[in-house]
Amino acid sequence: MTTFERLIRIRHERGAGYLILLDPDKIGDTDLPAFIRTATEAGADGFLVGGSLMMTNQFEHALGIVKRNTTLPVLIFPGSLFQVSPLADAILFLVLISGRNPEHLIGNQVLAAPIIRKMGLEAISTGYMLVDSGKTTSAEFMSNTQPIPPHKPDIAVAHALAAELIGMKCLYLDAGSGADAPVPEAMIQAVASRCGLPLFVGGGIRTPEDAAARVRAGASFVVTGTVHEEDGEARLIRAFAQAVHSTKLKTV
């Protein structure tokens, strides 16, 4: 079974999946193994590893620690060409479709593709959309792209449909790490109701209630990150997992 198939099964069996994003720059070696085991036992469905900036050379080292301490899917969430490794189960092959910077639409992808193929690393093509959260995030600054206005769900829908017609496997709506506000529910609902691709939603999700609201709106996978850098206790992870898994998609 491929990693993508595992993710689809998680969504089918649990209603929605809960993934934790790990930035190797922001969590130390000494804390990482225990955190991964705690999150696995508390109900997380998998891990994303990566970040917009790499101030250390700890990416592959951190990836190895994650893999040794969980049986859950471990995917690379690449912030650059340097974040590629055969240690992961798969990589989200991101195309920043909300921007118009050719480097992130096709340039980096062309450079990375031969490396990924040679590694035999599973690539999950993902239409990545940045959504304005009220402040400039690292992803926005580093990609030199303008995010989608949060009050313009029709723009997000048009981009999502283009990704689906092109043949991408997933969509990712991201308000960015440390965002002031998460992706609006109205935008998630608009995209989910018009596009059949699995939908990741992350950025600015700080409470289990925030996570549940995104699932009700149509998120297939909820991603949290910064909140666990501040509080990595099992009770919070368990609360997020329960909120995601017990919430039903709103039907109209």
Long-range contacts (C-beta under 8 A, 24 or more apart in sequence): 2-90, 2-122, 3-73, 3-75, 3-89, 3-90, 3-122, 3-124, 4-90, 4-122, 4-124, 4-169, 6-73, 7-45, 7-46, 7-73, 7-198, 7-221, 8-198, 10-45, 10-46, 11-198, 11-220, 11-221, 14-45, 14-244, 14-245, 15-215, 15-244, 15-245, 15-246, 15-247, 15-248, 15-249, 16-215, 16-219, 16-220, 16-221, 16-222, 16-244, 16-245, 16-247, 16-249, 17-45, 17-46, 17-220, 17-221, 17-222, 17-244, 18-43, 18-44, 18-45, 18-211, 18-221, 18-222, 18-224, 18-240, 18-241, 18-244, 18-245, 19-44, 19-45, 19-46, 19-47, 19-48, 19-75, 19-200, 19-221, 19-222, 19-223, 19-224, 20-44, 20-46, 20-47, 20-48, 20-223, 20-224, 20-225, 20-228, 20-237, 21-47, 21-48, 21-49, 21-50, 21-77, 21-177, 21-202, 21-223, 21-224, 21-225, 22-47, 22-48, 22-49, 22-50, 22-62, 22-66, 22-225, 23-50, 23-51, 23-177, 23-225, 23-229, 24-49, 24-51, 24-54, 24-56, 24-58, 24-59, 24-61, 24-62, 24-63, 25-51, 25-53, 25-54, 25-55, 25-56, 25-58, 26-51, 26-229, 27-62, 27-229, 29-58, 29-61, 29-62, 29-65, 31-232, 32-62, 32-65, 32-66, 32-69, 33-65, 33-68, 33-69, 35-228, 35-232, 36-65, 36-66, 36-69, 36-70, 37-69, 37-70, 38-232, 38-233, 38-234, 38-237, 39-70, 39-228, 39-232, 39-234, 39-237, 40-69, 40-70, 40-71, 40-72, 41-234, 42-234, 42-237, 42-238, 42-241, 43-237, 43-238, 43-241, 43-242, 43-245, 44-72, 44-237, 44-240, 44-241, 45-72, 45-73, 45-221, 45-241, 46-72, 46-73, 46-74, 46-75, 47-72, 47-73, 47-74, 47-75, 48-75, 48-76, 48-77, 48-92, 48-223, 48-225, 49-74, 49-75, 49-76, 49-77, 49-83, 49-88, 50-76, 50-77, 50-78, 50-79, 50-83, 51-77, 51-79, 51-83, 51-138, 51-177, 52-79, 52-137, 52-138, 52-139, 52-141, 52-142, 52-177, 53-79, 53-138, 53-142, 54-79, 54-80, 54-82, 54-83, 59-83, 59-85, 60-85, 60-87, 63-87, 63-88, 75-124, 78-112, 79-139, 79-142, 80-108, 81-108, 81-111, 81-112, 84-112, 84-115, 84-116, 84-119, 84-121, 85-119, 85-121, 86-119, 86-120, 86-121, 88-121, 89-122, 90-121, 90-122, 90-123, 90-124, 91-116, 91-121, 91-122, 91-123, 91-124, 92-124, 92-126, 92-128, 92-170, 92-172, 93-123, 93-124, 93-125, 93-126, 94-126, 94-128, 94-172, 95-125, 95-126, 95-127, 95-128, 95-163, 95-168, 96-128, 96-129, 96-130, 96-143, 96-145, 97-127, 97-128, 97-129, 97-159, 97-162, 97-163, 98-128, 98-129, 98-130, 98-131, 98-145, 98-147, 98-148, 98-156, 98-159, 99-130, 99-143, 99-144, 99-145, 99-146, 100-145, 101-143, 101-144, 101-145, 104-143, 104-145, 124-169, 124-170, 125-167, 125-168, 125-169, 125-170, 126-168, 126-169, 126-170, 126-171, 126-172, 126-200, 127-159, 127-160, 127-162, 127-163, 127-166, 127-168, 127-170, 127-171, 127-172, 127-197, 128-172, 128-174, 129-156, 129-159, 129-160, 129-171, 129-172, 129-173, 129-174, 130-174, 130-175, 130-176, 131-156, 131-173, 131-174, 131-175, 131-183, 131-184, 131-187, 131-203, 132-175, 133-175, 133-176, 133-179, 133-180, 133-181, 133-182, 133-203, 133-204, 134-179, 134-180, 134-181, 135-179, 135-180, 137-175, 137-176, 137-177, 137-178, 137-179, 137-203, 138-176, 138-177, 138-178, 139-174, 139-176, 139-177, 140-176, 147-176, 148-187, 150-181, 150-183, 150-184, 150-187, 151-184, 153-184, 153-186, 153-187, 153-189, 153-190, 153-191, 154-190, 156-187, 156-190, 156-191, 157-190, 157-191, 157-194, 157-195, 160-191, 160-194, 160-195, 160-197, 161-194, 161-195, 163-195, 163-197, 164-195, 164-196, 164-197, 168-197, 169-197, 169-198, 170-197, 170-198, 170-199, 170-200, 171-195, 171-197, 171-198, 171-199, 171-200, 172-199, 172-200, 172-201, 172-202, 173-199, 173-200, 173-201, 173-202, 174-200, 174-201, 174-202, 174-203, 175-202, 175-203, 175-204, 176-203, 176-204, 177-203, 177-225, 177-226, 178-204, 178-226, 179-203, 179-204, 180-204, 182-206, 182-210, 182-214, 183-214, 185-213, 185-214, 185-216, 185-217, 186-217, 188-214, 188-217, 188-218, 188-219, 189-217, 189-218, 189-250, 191-218, 192-217, 192-218, 192-219, 192-220, 193-218, 193-252, 208-239, 208-240, 208-242, 208-243, 209-243, 211-240, 211-243, 211-244, 211-247, 212-243, 212-244, 212-246, 212-247, 215-243, 215-244, 215-247, 215-248, 215-249, 216-247, 216-248, 216-249, 216-250, 217-250, 218-249, 218-250
